[in-house]
Amino acid sequence: MDMLLAFAPFIAFVVIERTVGVTAGLAAGALVSAAMLARDLLSSTRHVKILEIGTFLLFGALTLYALMYGPSWSVAAVRLRVDAGLLLIVLASIALRQPFTMQYAREKVSPELWTSPGFVRVNYAITSAWALAFAVMVGADLLMTYVPSVPHMIGVAITVVALYAAIKFTEWFPQKQREMPRA
């Protein structure tokens, strides 16, 4: 659940962008990201995570750009930048050998498991599933941005299916790995 809460800045962005506008949505994402970072910094039991740092930097930079140059992008183009940024954050976590899901999972399991091959493998698989979902979302955003004849609902449906699949995989895969007999 904590990992899904990490996407609160993106939810705030979508809700505010839809009701108030692009710049306000980006600012809302930045503010929610900042609040989550502050929560983790001030907590004795929580740790700052790659996804949260990247999200704050992403929304902060996009907000500054929108404030300095005006919101010249369409909604689909802004979502393309947000989703591409999220994809880059997730891919960077893999490249840094710190899959973003591992930081959330470590808060739920005993430290003895943190270096076990199964724990590491499960987190690489789940992070890769999220990367695939975000890549699909970027594809949907590209479609909505550069092929305006495609109905907007097609892009929304693709995004919802990609997120749903990643969530379900995140729930299913660790359980499946625990059920598998070990040789």
Backbone as CSV, one residue per row, in Angstrom:
resi,resn,N_x,N_y,N_z,CA_x,CA_y,CA_z,C_x,C_y,C_z
1,MET,0.818,-1.196,0.000,0.000,0.000,0.000,0.866,1.266,0.000
2,ASP,1.997,1.220,0.748,2.878,2.384,0.776,3.411,2.710,-0.607
3,MET,3.701,1.657,-1.392,4.207,1.904,-2.729,3.138,2.598,-3.578
4,LEU,1.892,2.201,-3.420,0.824,2.849,-4.177,0.615,4.282,-3.705
5,LEU,0.822,4.535,-2.409,0.733,5.895,-1.886,1.801,6.788,-2.519
6,ALA,2.906,6.191,-2.932,3.979,6.963,-3.577,3.492,7.612,-4.871
7,PHE,2.399,7.114,-5.424,1.861,7.691,-6.648,0.851,8.812,-6.367
8,ALA,0.696,9.193,-5.102,-0.216,10.284,-4.733,0.088,11.585,-5.484
9,PRO,1.359,11.947,-5.706,1.617,13.177,-6.471,1.035,13.116,-7.887
10,PHE,1.043,11.932,-8.487,0.510,11.782,-9.841,-1.009,11.867,-9.833
11,ILE,-1.607,11.346,-8.773,-3.063,11.458,-8.630,-3.442,12.920,-8.424
12,ALA,-2.706,13.614,-7.553,-2.969,15.045,-7.320,-2.818,15.819,-8.628
13,PHE,-1.789,15.502,-9.384,-1.574,16.165,-10.676,-2.787,15.986,-11.581
14,VAL,-3.250,14.750,-11.739,-4.363,14.473,-12.653,-5.630,15.188,-12.198
15,VAL,-5.946,15.107,-10.904,-7.180,15.712,-10.399,-7.144,17.229,-10.564
16,ILE,-6.050,17.857,-10.152,-5.964,19.319,-10.215,-5.823,19.798,-11.656
17,GLU,-5.052,19.070,-12.444,-4.896,19.446,-13.866,-6.253,19.430,-14.566
18,ARG,-7.074,18.451,-14.235,-8.399,18.333,-14.860,-9.341,19.447,-14.415
19,THR,-9.241,19.865,-13.156,-10.201,20.824,-12.620,-9.730,22.272,-12.665
20,VAL,-8.407,22.508,-12.540,-7.896,23.872,-12.465,-7.018,24.227,-13.656
21,GLY,-6.140,23.312,-14.048,-5.260,23.584,-15.179,-3.910,22.900,-15.025
22,VAL,-3.139,22.930,-16.089,-1.862,22.222,-16.160,-0.867,22.715,-15.111
23,THR,-0.639,24.012,-15.041,0.364,24.535,-14.109,-0.024,24.226,-12.664
24,ALA,-1.280,24.406,-12.343,-1.747,24.093,-10.986,-1.604,22.601,-10.696
25,GLY,-1.870,21.759,-11.679,-1.710,20.312,-11.499,-0.262,19.935,-11.241
26,LEU,0.644,20.544,-12.012,2.076,20.278,-11.795,2.499,20.749,-10.403
27,ALA,2.035,21.926,-10.005,2.366,22.447,-8.674,1.801,21.541,-7.584
28,ALA,0.598,21.029,-7.780,0.007,20.116,-6.800,0.854,18.853,-6.677
29,GLY,1.313,18.326,-7.801,2.191,17.157,-7.765,3.480,17.454,-7.007
30,ALA,4.046,18.636,-7.237,5.276,19.030,-6.539,5.026,19.176,-5.036
31,LEU,3.907,19.787,-4.664,3.599,19.977,-3.245,3.355,18.654,-2.526
32,VAL,2.622,17.764,-3.154,2.376,16.459,-2.545,3.699,15.694,-2.426
33,SER,4.546,15.788,-3.449,5.864,15.139,-3.396,6.696,15.702,-2.252
34,ALA,6.691,17.022,-2.105,7.453,17.664,-1.028,6.935,17.213,0.333
35,ALA,5.627,17.111,0.480,5.045,16.670,1.753,5.462,15.235,2.073
36,MET,5.485,14.384,1.058,5.892,12.995,1.277,7.369,12.902,1.639
37,LEU,8.189,13.710,1.001,9.613,13.733,1.352,9.800,14.228,2.784
38,ALA,9.089,15.281,3.153,9.186,15.814,4.509,8.749,14.766,5.528
39,ARG,7.667,14.066,5.224,7.181,12.994,6.112,8.287,11.962,6.355
40,ASP,8.958,11.546,5.293,9.997,10.528,5.430,11.239,11.074,6.134
41,LEU,11.582,12.322,5.855,12.749,12.924,6.502,12.544,13.098,8.009
42,LEU,11.311,13.390,8.405,11.014,13.645,9.813,10.667,12.382,10.598
43,SER,10.516,11.284,9.909,10.133,10.030,10.556,11.368,9.259,11.012
44,SER,11.246,8.617,12.158,12.351,7.783,12.635,12.268,6.369,12.063
45,THR,11.132,6.020,11.472,10.958,4.660,10.958,10.925,4.586,9.438
46,ARG,10.813,5.708,8.779,10.716,5.717,7.311,12.015,6.235,6.717
47,HIS,12.220,5.937,5.442,13.405,6.407,4.729,12.987,7.076,3.426
48,VAL,13.753,8.051,3.001,13.512,8.709,1.718,13.812,7.694,0.619
49,LYS,12.979,7.701,-0.408,13.090,6.705,-1.471,13.364,7.353,-2.829
50,ILE,13.964,6.575,-3.695,14.318,7.041,-5.043,13.093,7.579,-5.776
51,LEU,11.992,6.855,-5.718,10.783,7.283,-6.430,10.299,8.639,-5.919
52,GLU,10.345,8.846,-4.623,9.861,10.104,-4.059,10.780,11.276,-4.400
53,ILE,12.072,11.046,-4.359,13.017,12.098,-4.750,12.831,12.441,-6.222
54,GLY,12.787,11.417,-7.062,12.607,11.642,-8.492,11.298,12.328,-8.817
55,THR,10.236,11.947,-8.126,8.928,12.566,-8.348,8.955,14.043,-7.983
56,PHE,9.587,14.372,-6.858,9.690,15.771,-6.454,10.492,16.570,-7.491
57,LEU,11.613,16.022,-7.929,12.431,16.715,-8.932,11.672,16.872,-10.248
58,LEU,10.960,15.841,-10.661,10.194,15.871,-11.907,9.107,16.941,-11.853
59,PHE,8.257,16.887,-10.835,7.171,17.867,-10.747,7.693,19.267,-10.472
60,GLY,8.740,19.365,-9.671,9.330,20.677,-9.404,9.867,21.318,-10.672
61,ALA,10.601,20.549,-11.467,11.176,21.085,-12.708,10.081,21.453,-13.709
62,LEU,9.078,20.587,-13.859,7.993,20.885,-14.794,7.172,22.092,-14.335
63,THR,6.989,22.232,-13.027,6.265,23.400,-12.497,7.044,24.675,-12.775
64,LEU,8.342,24.657,-12.503,9.175,25.835,-12.783,9.132,26.204,-14.262
65,TYR,9.214,25.198,-15.119,9.151,25.452,-16.556,7.812,26.103,-16.929
66,ALA,6.732,25.542,-16.415,5.398,26.079,-16.732,5.241,27.498,-16.206
67,LEU,5.789,27.790,-15.033,5.691,29.143,-14.474,6.546,30.138,-15.259
68,MET,7.709,29.694,-15.706,8.622,30.596,-16.421,8.198,30.845,-17.870
69,TYR,7.715,29.786,-18.522,7.428,29.889,-19.957,5.951,29.772,-20.310
70,GLY,5.127,29.561,-19.316,3.699,29.409,-19.576,3.383,27.990,-19.985
71,PRO,2.181,27.549,-19.712,1.789,26.173,-20.045,1.472,26.031,-21.534
72,SER,2.506,25.925,-22.338,2.308,25.861,-23.784,2.019,24.450,-24.289
73,TRP,2.113,23.466,-23.406,1.862,22.092,-23.825,0.385,21.762,-23.695
74,SER,-0.062,20.840,-24.527,-1.409,20.297,-24.354,-1.395,19.398,-23.116
75,VAL,-2.563,19.025,-22.644,-2.666,18.130,-21.495,-1.968,16.808,-21.811
76,ALA,-2.182,16.283,-22.998,-1.543,15.018,-23.384,-0.023,15.162,-23.417
77,ALA,0.469,16.301,-23.875,1.919,16.516,-23.925,2.508,16.630,-22.523
78,VAL,1.776,17.232,-21.600,2.246,17.307,-20.207,2.266,15.907,-19.611
79,ARG,1.224,15.154,-19.836,1.184,13.780,-19.313,2.309,12.946,-19.918
80,LEU,2.619,13.189,-21.186,3.747,12.494,-21.808,5.026,12.782,-21.033
81,ARG,5.258,14.026,-20.695,6.471,14.397,-19.950,6.470,13.807,-18.541
82,VAL,5.328,13.826,-17.889,5.223,13.264,-16.540,5.450,11.753,-16.582
83,ASP,4.768,11.058,-17.482,4.905,9.604,-17.557,6.300,9.194,-18.022
84,ALA,6.882,9.938,-18.962,8.248,9.640,-19.405,9.235,9.866,-18.256
85,GLY,9.005,10.920,-17.482,9.855,11.164,-16.314,9.751,10.038,-15.305
86,LEU,8.547,9.563,-15.076,8.339,8.448,-14.156,9.038,7.188,-14.669
87,LEU,8.908,6.930,-15.952,9.602,5.785,-16.554,11.110,5.910,-16.352
88,LEU,11.651,7.102,-16.576,13.090,7.303,-16.389,13.516,7.083,-14.939
89,ILE,12.698,7.513,-13.997,13.001,7.301,-12.575,13.075,5.805,-12.284
90,VAL,12.103,5.064,-12.771,12.056,3.620,-12.521,13.246,2.927,-13.189
91,LEU,13.548,3.302,-14.434,14.702,2.706,-15.121,16.012,3.076,-14.426
92,ALA,16.102,4.300,-13.919,17.305,4.716,-13.185,17.468,3.889,-11.914
93,SER,16.359,3.581,-11.245,16.460,2.772,-10.023,17.011,1.385,-10.346
94,ILE,16.642,0.847,-11.505,17.186,-0.448,-11.928,18.661,-0.303,-12.275
95,ALA,19.000,0.744,-13.023,20.395,0.972,-13.416,21.296,1.182,-12.203
96,LEU,20.755,1.797,-11.161,21.517,2.027,-9.926,21.538,0.788,-9.027
97,ARG,20.937,-0.281,-9.515,20.874,-1.552,-8.789,20.108,-1.403,-7.469
98,GLN,19.120,-0.506,-7.499,18.235,-0.279,-6.362,16.799,-0.182,-6.867
99,PRO,16.229,-1.294,-7.363,14.863,-1.222,-7.885,13.954,-0.510,-6.889
100,PHE,13.170,0.425,-7.382,12.416,1.287,-6.471,11.501,0.504,-5.540
101,THR,11.004,-0.644,-5.949,10.105,-1.417,-5.085,10.831,-1.986,-3.877
102,MET,12.138,-2.194,-3.992,12.899,-2.777,-2.894,12.862,-1.875,-1.655
103,GLN,12.886,-0.578,-1.861,12.869,0.340,-0.725,11.553,0.247,0.050
104,TYR,10.462,-0.016,-0.635,9.169,-0.179,0.032,9.096,-1.556,0.693
105,ALA,9.588,-2.574,-0.004,9.539,-3.936,0.530,10.396,-4.075,1.787
106,ARG,11.515,-3.379,1.845,12.385,-3.461,3.028,11.696,-2.944,4.284
107,GLU,10.727,-2.087,4.126,9.995,-1.593,5.294,8.997,-2.625,5.822
108,LYS,8.810,-3.703,5.075,7.806,-4.696,5.444,8.396,-6.060,5.830
109,VAL,9.675,-6.278,5.541,10.276,-7.583,5.838,11.486,-7.400,6.758
110,SER,11.892,-8.489,7.360,13.034,-8.422,8.276,14.331,-8.202,7.490
111,PRO,15.292,-7.518,8.097,16.562,-7.221,7.415,17.304,-8.455,6.910
112,GLU,17.069,-9.610,7.518,17.744,-10.832,7.067,17.373,-11.202,5.619
113,LEU,16.194,-10.777,5.192,15.734,-11.110,3.839,16.241,-10.142,2.771
114,TRP,16.722,-8.984,3.165,17.052,-7.920,2.222,18.047,-8.329,1.147
115,THR,18.959,-9.191,1.458,19.977,-9.590,0.477,19.725,-10.973,-0.102
116,SER,18.633,-11.606,0.300,18.362,-12.950,-0.227,18.081,-12.868,-1.720
117,PRO,18.571,-13.845,-2.485,18.360,-13.823,-3.941,16.883,-13.749,-4.336
118,GLY,16.018,-14.433,-3.591,14.596,-14.408,-3.919,13.988,-13.029,-3.743
119,PHE,14.325,-12.372,-2.649,13.828,-11.019,-2.379,14.281,-10.052,-3.469
120,VAL,15.548,-10.125,-3.811,16.106,-9.240,-4.840,15.446,-9.531,-6.189
121,ARG,15.316,-10.810,-6.541,14.708,-11.200,-7.827,13.255,-10.715,-7.922
122,VAL,12.496,-10.885,-6.851,11.098,-10.449,-6.842,11.016,-8.940,-7.071
123,ASN,11.897,-8.183,-6.432,11.848,-6.729,-6.575,12.286,-6.263,-7.956
124,TYR,13.255,-6.934,-8.557,13.606,-6.591,-9.936,12.437,-6.899,-10.875
125,ALA,11.764,-8.014,-10.647,10.628,-8.380,-11.506,9.488,-7.372,-11.361
126,ILE,9.169,-7.005,-10.131,8.064,-6.060,-9.917,8.428,-4.682,-10.473
127,THR,9.642,-4.233,-10.242,10.061,-2.936,-10.778,10.024,-2.963,-12.302
128,SER,10.427,-4.082,-12.896,10.374,-4.209,-14.361,8.934,-4.178,-14.868
129,ALA,8.025,-4.778,-14.115,6.610,-4.741,-14.505,6.096,-3.299,-14.484
130,TRP,6.498,-2.534,-13.473,6.095,-1.121,-13.423,6.734,-0.346,-14.563
131,ALA,7.972,-0.642,-14.881,8.632,0.039,-16.010,7.863,-0.250,-17.301
132,LEU,7.459,-1.490,-17.484,6.672,-1.840,-18.675,5.348,-1.079,-18.689
133,ALA,4.682,-1.000,-17.545,3.412,-0.260,-17.474,3.627,1.203,-17.840
134,PHE,4.696,1.813,-17.317,4.954,3.216,-17.619,5.347,3.403,-19.077
135,ALA,6.051,2.435,-19.652,6.387,2.511,-21.077,5.114,2.456,-21.928
136,VAL,4.169,1.609,-21.532,2.879,1.539,-22.231,2.144,2.869,-22.092
137,MET,2.203,3.465,-20.900,1.548,4.764,-20.692,2.196,5.844,-21.557
138,VAL,3.508,5.819,-21.678,4.193,6.770,-22.554,3.720,6.561,-23.992
139,GLY,3.569,5.314,-24.398,3.045,5.028,-25.737,1.643,5.599,-25.925
140,ALA,0.801,5.441,-24.914,-0.562,5.999,-24.980,-0.511,7.517,-25.053
141,ASP,0.394,8.119,-24.276,0.544,9.580,-24.301,1.027,10.055,-25.665
142,LEU,1.963,9.327,-26.251,2.447,9.677,-27.599,1.297,9.615,-28.602
143,LEU,0.498,8.581,-28.471,-0.656,8.424,-29.354,-1.612,9.600,-29.208
144,MET,-1.920,9.972,-27.959,-2.870,11.075,-27.726,-2.286,12.423,-28.135
145,THR,-0.961,12.568,-28.030,-0.322,13.842,-28.358,-0.169,14.028,-29.860
146,TYR,0.250,12.985,-30.555,0.619,13.135,-31.966,-0.366,12.550,-32.958
147,VAL,-1.386,11.862,-32.458,-2.439,11.346,-33.336,-3.778,11.785,-32.740
148,PRO,-4.095,13.063,-32.876,-5.294,13.594,-32.225,-6.602,12.980,-32.716
149,SER,-6.565,12.286,-33.834,-7.793,11.657,-34.324,-8.188,10.442,-33.482
150,VAL,-7.243,9.913,-32.708,-7.554,8.784,-31.830,-8.376,9.309,-30.650
151,PRO,-9.500,8.686,-30.358,-10.324,9.145,-29.236,-9.534,9.140,-27.923
152,HIS,-9.714,10.183,-27.149,-9.013,10.341,-25.879,-9.237,9.136,-24.962
153,MET,-10.421,8.565,-25.002,-10.755,7.428,-24.133,-9.885,6.210,-24.425
154,ILE,-9.377,6.094,-25.648,-8.473,4.977,-25.970,-7.202,5.104,-25.137
155,GLY,-6.620,6.294,-25.104,-5.419,6.530,-24.303,-5.675,6.325,-22.825
156,VAL,-6.814,6.786,-22.353,-7.174,6.615,-20.942,-7.324,5.128,-20.623
157,ALA,-7.990,4.388,-21.500,-8.184,2.951,-21.279,-6.844,2.219,-21.239
158,ILE,-5.948,2.564,-22.150,-4.618,1.934,-22.166,-3.896,2.221,-20.849
159,THR,-3.958,3.446,-20.381,-3.310,3.825,-19.128,-3.893,3.048,-17.950
160,VAL,-5.207,2.972,-17.877,-5.864,2.267,-16.774,-5.485,0.785,-16.791
161,VAL,-5.497,0.167,-17.955,-5.141,-1.254,-18.055,-3.687,-1.474,-17.652
162,ALA,-2.786,-0.601,-18.085,-1.366,-0.738,-17.739,-1.167,-0.629,-16.226
163,LEU,-1.797,0.352,-15.599,-1.672,0.517,-14.146,-2.297,-0.656,-13.395
164,TYR,-3.457,-1.076,-13.834,-4.133,-2.207,-13.194,-3.267,-3.464,-13.275
165,ALA,-2.684,-3.713,-14.441,-1.833,-4.895,-14.613,-0.616,-4.829,-13.687
166,ALA,-0.004,-3.664,-13.566,1.163,-3.520,-12.681,0.779,-3.735,-11.225
167,ILE,-0.356,-3.203,-10.812,-0.823,-3.384,-9.437,-1.093,-4.859,-9.163
168,LYS,-1.804,-5.508,-10.060,-2.126,-6.927,-9.877,-0.855,-7.782,-9.868
169,PHE,0.100,-7.473,-10.735,1.359,-8.211,-10.749,2.097,-8.019,-9.430
170,THR,2.084,-6.801,-8.916,2.748,-6.492,-7.648,2.135,-7.304,-6.505
171,GLU,0.845,-7.504,-6.550,0.167,-8.303,-5.517,0.412,-9.794,-5.715
172,TRP,0.385,-10.247,-6.959,0.427,-11.666,-7.268,1.828,-12.270,-7.220
173,PHE,2.808,-11.597,-7.788,4.122,-12.212,-7.997,4.828,-12.623,-6.705
174,PRO,4.900,-11.789,-5.676,5.591,-12.239,-4.460,4.936,-13.483,-3.847
175,GLN,3.597,-13.506,-3.843,2.882,-14.668,-3.309,3.190,-15.911,-4.131
176,LYS,3.202,-15.780,-5.433,3.508,-16.911,-6.311,4.917,-17.430,-6.041
177,GLN,5.870,-16.520,-5.835,7.244,-16.930,-5.553,7.349,-17.649,-4.219
178,ARG,6.587,-17.232,-3.215,6.607,-17.913,-1.911,6.009,-19.315,-2.005
179,GLU,5.039,-19.489,-2.925,4.380,-20.791,-3.069,5.202,-21.784,-3.866
180,MET,6.152,-21.301,-4.655,6.947,-22.187,-5.502,7.893,-23.028,-4.646
181,PRO,7.940,-24.338,-4.923,8.883,-25.180,-4.184,10.322,-24.829,-4.560
182,ARG,11.200,-24.828,-3.575,12.609,-24.516,-3.796,13.404,-25.793,-3.958
183,ALA,14.309,-25.792,-4.892,15.137,-26.979,-5.139,16.365,-26.977,-4.253
